[in-house]
Amino acid sequence: VKNYYEEEAEKVLAPVCKVLLRHGIDAKSVHKVGPPGEAISKYADAGKFDLVVMGSHGHGTIVNLVMGSVATQVLAHCGVPVLLVR
């Protein structure tokens, strides 16, 4: 299972890193398995990053109350400042 997740993450993240590199950004990718909000928050806190930048679908407050969202979870649990881009 671990190999499957590594291969799938590589398929998605490698092309993104290549595009960023063409624009002068030497991005590093990391993949984790588990609840995304919790995993992102723990990784950001442990890595002592200055900022977490996340995209948000912007479904609205009602949808977040019913389903929750990764961005909401990260905002609630992350000790690092979070910038949401819509």
Rosetta constraint file for C-alpha pairs under 8 A:
AtomPair CA 1 CA 5 HARMONIC 6.42 0.50
AtomPair CA 2 CA 6 HARMONIC 6.26 0.50
AtomPair CA 3 CA 7 HARMONIC 6.09 0.50
AtomPair CA 4 CA 8 HARMONIC 6.16 0.50
AtomPair CA 5 CA 9 HARMONIC 6.00 0.50
AtomPair CA 5 CA 33 HARMONIC 7.81 0.50
AtomPair CA 6 CA 10 HARMONIC 6.12 0.50
AtomPair CA 6 CA 31 HARMONIC 7.44 0.50
AtomPair CA 7 CA 11 HARMONIC 6.28 0.50
AtomPair CA 8 CA 12 HARMONIC 6.52 0.50
AtomPair CA 9 CA 13 HARMONIC 5.88 0.50
AtomPair CA 9 CA 31 HARMONIC 6.44 0.50
AtomPair CA 10 CA 14 HARMONIC 5.45 0.50
AtomPair CA 11 CA 15 HARMONIC 7.38 0.50
AtomPair CA 12 CA 16 HARMONIC 7.19 0.50
AtomPair CA 13 CA 17 HARMONIC 6.23 0.50
AtomPair CA 13 CA 29 HARMONIC 6.68 0.50
AtomPair CA 14 CA 18 HARMONIC 6.30 0.50
AtomPair CA 15 CA 19 HARMONIC 6.35 0.50
AtomPair CA 16 CA 20 HARMONIC 6.29 0.50
AtomPair CA 17 CA 21 HARMONIC 6.06 0.50
AtomPair CA 17 CA 26 HARMONIC 7.37 0.50
AtomPair CA 17 CA 27 HARMONIC 5.74 0.50
AtomPair CA 17 CA 28 HARMONIC 7.22 0.50
AtomPair CA 17 CA 29 HARMONIC 7.59 0.50
AtomPair CA 18 CA 22 HARMONIC 6.38 0.50
AtomPair CA 19 CA 23 HARMONIC 6.77 0.50
AtomPair CA 20 CA 24 HARMONIC 6.51 0.50
AtomPair CA 20 CA 25 HARMONIC 5.10 0.50
AtomPair CA 20 CA 26 HARMONIC 6.78 0.50
AtomPair CA 20 CA 27 HARMONIC 6.79 0.50
AtomPair CA 21 CA 25 HARMONIC 4.76 0.50
AtomPair CA 21 CA 26 HARMONIC 5.19 0.50
AtomPair CA 21 CA 27 HARMONIC 7.02 0.50
AtomPair CA 32 CA 39 HARMONIC 6.73 0.50
AtomPair CA 33 CA 39 HARMONIC 7.64 0.50
AtomPair CA 34 CA 38 HARMONIC 7.79 0.50
AtomPair CA 34 CA 39 HARMONIC 6.49 0.50
AtomPair CA 35 CA 39 HARMONIC 6.06 0.50
AtomPair CA 36 CA 40 HARMONIC 5.97 0.50
AtomPair CA 36 CA 70 HARMONIC 6.32 0.50
AtomPair CA 37 CA 41 HARMONIC 6.17 0.50
AtomPair CA 37 CA 69 HARMONIC 7.98 0.50
AtomPair CA 37 CA 70 HARMONIC 4.77 0.50
AtomPair CA 37 CA 71 HARMONIC 6.89 0.50
AtomPair CA 37 CA 72 HARMONIC 7.88 0.50
AtomPair CA 37 CA 73 HARMONIC 5.03 0.50
AtomPair CA 37 CA 74 HARMONIC 4.97 0.50
AtomPair CA 38 CA 42 HARMONIC 6.11 0.50
AtomPair CA 38 CA 73 HARMONIC 7.09 0.50
AtomPair CA 38 CA 74 HARMONIC 6.86 0.50
AtomPair CA 38 CA 77 HARMONIC 7.38 0.50
AtomPair CA 39 CA 43 HARMONIC 6.04 0.50
AtomPair CA 40 CA 44 HARMONIC 6.03 0.50
AtomPair CA 40 CA 74 HARMONIC 6.80 0.50
AtomPair CA 40 CA 78 HARMONIC 7.99 0.50
AtomPair CA 41 CA 45 HARMONIC 6.10 0.50
AtomPair CA 41 CA 74 HARMONIC 5.55 0.50
AtomPair CA 41 CA 77 HARMONIC 6.14 0.50
AtomPair CA 41 CA 78 HARMONIC 4.56 0.50
AtomPair CA 41 CA 79 HARMONIC 7.43 0.50
AtomPair CA 41 CA 80 HARMONIC 7.98 0.50
AtomPair CA 42 CA 46 HARMONIC 6.01 0.50
AtomPair CA 42 CA 78 HARMONIC 7.19 0.50
AtomPair CA 43 CA 47 HARMONIC 5.91 0.50
AtomPair CA 44 CA 48 HARMONIC 6.22 0.50
AtomPair CA 44 CA 49 HARMONIC 5.84 0.50
AtomPair CA 44 CA 52 HARMONIC 7.15 0.50
AtomPair CA 44 CA 78 HARMONIC 7.20 0.50
AtomPair CA 44 CA 79 HARMONIC 7.88 0.50
AtomPair CA 44 CA 80 HARMONIC 6.61 0.50
AtomPair CA 45 CA 49 HARMONIC 7.00 0.50
AtomPair CA 45 CA 78 HARMONIC 6.65 0.50
AtomPair CA 45 CA 79 HARMONIC 5.97 0.50
AtomPair CA 45 CA 80 HARMONIC 6.27 0.50
AtomPair CA 48 CA 80 HARMONIC 7.67 0.50
AtomPair CA 49 CA 80 HARMONIC 6.81 0.50
AtomPair CA 50 CA 80 HARMONIC 6.52 0.50
AtomPair CA 50 CA 81 HARMONIC 7.05 0.50
AtomPair CA 51 CA 80 HARMONIC 5.96 0.50
AtomPair CA 51 CA 81 HARMONIC 5.19 0.50
AtomPair CA 51 CA 82 HARMONIC 5.87 0.50
AtomPair CA 51 CA 83 HARMONIC 7.21 0.50
AtomPair CA 52 CA 80 HARMONIC 6.79 0.50
AtomPair CA 52 CA 81 HARMONIC 6.30 0.50
AtomPair CA 52 CA 82 HARMONIC 4.73 0.50
AtomPair CA 52 CA 83 HARMONIC 6.15 0.50
AtomPair CA 53 CA 82 HARMONIC 5.89 0.50
AtomPair CA 53 CA 83 HARMONIC 4.77 0.50
AtomPair CA 53 CA 84 HARMONIC 6.02 0.50
AtomPair CA 53 CA 85 HARMONIC 7.31 0.50
AtomPair CA 54 CA 71 HARMONIC 7.09 0.50
AtomPair CA 54 CA 82 HARMONIC 7.35 0.50
AtomPair CA 54 CA 83 HARMONIC 6.25 0.50
AtomPair CA 54 CA 84 HARMONIC 5.00 0.50
AtomPair CA 54 CA 85 HARMONIC 6.05 0.50
AtomPair CA 55 CA 71 HARMONIC 7.85 0.50
AtomPair CA 55 CA 84 HARMONIC 5.61 0.50
AtomPair CA 55 CA 85 HARMONIC 4.69 0.50
AtomPair CA 55 CA 86 HARMONIC 5.79 0.50
AtomPair CA 56 CA 71 HARMONIC 6.60 0.50
AtomPair CA 56 CA 84 HARMONIC 6.17 0.50
AtomPair CA 56 CA 85 HARMONIC 5.93 0.50
AtomPair CA 56 CA 86 HARMONIC 5.09 0.50
AtomPair CA 57 CA 86 HARMONIC 6.34 0.50
AtomPair CA 58 CA 86 HARMONIC 6.46 0.50
AtomPair CA 59 CA 63 HARMONIC 6.07 0.50
AtomPair CA 59 CA 64 HARMONIC 7.26 0.50
AtomPair CA 60 CA 64 HARMONIC 6.39 0.50
AtomPair CA 61 CA 65 HARMONIC 6.14 0.50
AtomPair CA 62 CA 66 HARMONIC 6.39 0.50
AtomPair CA 63 CA 67 HARMONIC 5.83 0.50
AtomPair CA 63 CA 68 HARMONIC 6.93 0.50
AtomPair CA 64 CA 68 HARMONIC 4.10 0.50
AtomPair CA 64 CA 69 HARMONIC 5.78 0.50
AtomPair CA 64 CA 72 HARMONIC 7.62 0.50
AtomPair CA 68 CA 72 HARMONIC 6.78 0.50
AtomPair CA 68 CA 73 HARMONIC 7.52 0.50
AtomPair CA 69 CA 73 HARMONIC 6.29 0.50
AtomPair CA 70 CA 74 HARMONIC 6.15 0.50
AtomPair CA 71 CA 75 HARMONIC 6.09 0.50
AtomPair CA 71 CA 84 HARMONIC 7.61 0.50
AtomPair CA 72 CA 76 HARMONIC 6.18 0.50
AtomPair CA 73 CA 77 HARMONIC 6.17 0.50
AtomPair CA 74 CA 78 HARMONIC 5.34 0.50
AtomPair CA 74 CA 82 HARMONIC 7.82 0.50
AtomPair CA 75 CA 82 HARMONIC 6.51 0.50
AtomPair CA 78 CA 82 HARMONIC 7.82 0.50
